[in-house]
Amino acid sequence: MMDALSVVTQLRDLASEPQNREVIVQDQGCLPGLVLFMDHKDPKVLFATLQALRYLAESSRNINTMKNELGMMVSLELLIKRTDLTTDITDLATEVYDLLNAQSQKPGCQTPEQQKKKNKPQFFINSTNKKAKSVTLHIQGLDGVDQRGVCEEALLRVKGVISFTFQMALKRCTVRIRADLPTESLASAIASTKVLSAKQVVKDENGEEVLIPLSTSGSKVEENSNLPDYLPEEESPEKELDRAVSRTGAKQDTGGSWLNTAASFLTKTFYW
């Protein structure tokens, strides 16, 4: 059974893959649904919604469509003005708003307040930042949505984790991390769940994938006090699947893509 948080989380994960972004925005149900999610009461839904929108705005071709979507800019403005939300949410809303509005801003016409916001540390690290690396893990025990949630919570606690996406069918998770974070820290965090364990997926000299055991002893794991940054990636570390939209993190189904399922959920939920 889908709920708002699971739907928007899946859309965020799909949006993290560059090849999916234009497809999501072109879908008739997903973008209007994300706009309506900005009025949701659950801060987790708000946060994931803004993350998804920020990923989608990474594609310059999406900017005009997103900006002109009914309720988009108004909803962002309302979030920015709210005083009952965390700064993570309001800062990210500001960043999305500024990004969508950037094309109408002429150089040299920024107010001091806009310039101040521009100079603030961005929630999304610039994609030209090279101080990050991708690690692909094979996770034993990653058998369903519950286990995925356990894995997500473990990874979110690790300081230095930037973003992650799942391929549930392969029991894999691709994690974007700071370059100075030992891969063993990820294995230790996952092993701490007591129900999951991880090995690193690497390619040997013949180009074939092999699983490398990771030590989980003696690796100190620094924990985050807040959710980590998410890093937009210019190129996905995963190979494109046989659909226009990757099924990263999506539960296998037998009829149509997960995106269609999500769009159907949004339509049934918000349009009556």
Secondary structure by P-SEA (a helix, b strand, c coil): cccaaaaaaaaaaaaacccaaaaaaaccccaaaaaaacccccaaaaaaaaaaaaaaaccccaaaaaaacccaaaaaaaaaacccccaaaaaaaaaaaaaaaccccccccccaaaaaaaacccccccccccccbbbbbbccccccaaaaaaaaaaaaaccccccccccccccbbbbbbcccccaaaaaaaaaacccbbbbbbbbccccbbbbbbbbcccbbbbbbccbbbbbbbccccccccccccccccccccccccaaaaaaaaaaaaccc
